[in-house]
Amino acid sequence: MNKFCKILIINSSLVSLLLIIAYISIIKLRIEYKYKNSDELNNMLDEFLTKQHVNSLYQ
């Protein structure tokens, strides 16, 4: 019974460690996705503002 409890404790700690690693990697992926999208959005906004500025110069 004592050996079974030790195996159970080791398995549960390994599972919790894997869950923590998975949670951290999901957070990391979400942060990377968020920053990637904001970079694309900033580039589009810069393009739009540059075009508007050039158009206003010609008018």
C-alpha positions, -999 to 999 in steps of 0.1 A, spaced: 0 0 0 29 24 8 45 17 -25 12 24 -43 8 57 -25 43 68 -36 36 58 -72 3 77 -70 20 108 -56 48 107 -83 22 103 -111 0 131 -98 30 155 -95 41 146 -130 7 152 -144 5 186 -126 40 195 -139 28 187 -175 -3 208 -170 17 237 -158 41 234 -188 11 232 -212 -6 262 -195 27 283 -198 31 273 -235 -5 283 -242 0 316 -226 32 321 -246 15 313 -278 -14 336 -271 11 365 -263 30 358 -295 -2 357 -316 -14 390 -300 18 408 -307 19 393 -343 -15 406 -350 -8 441 -335 23 443 -357 2 436 -388 -24 460 -376 3 487 -370 18 481 -405 -17 484 -421 -24 516 -401 10 531 -411 3 523 -448 -31 539 -446 -18 570 -429 10 574 -453 -14 571 -483 -37 596 -467 -7 620 -461 5 616 -497 -31 621 -510 -35 653 -489 -2 667 -503 -14 663 -539 -48 679 -533 
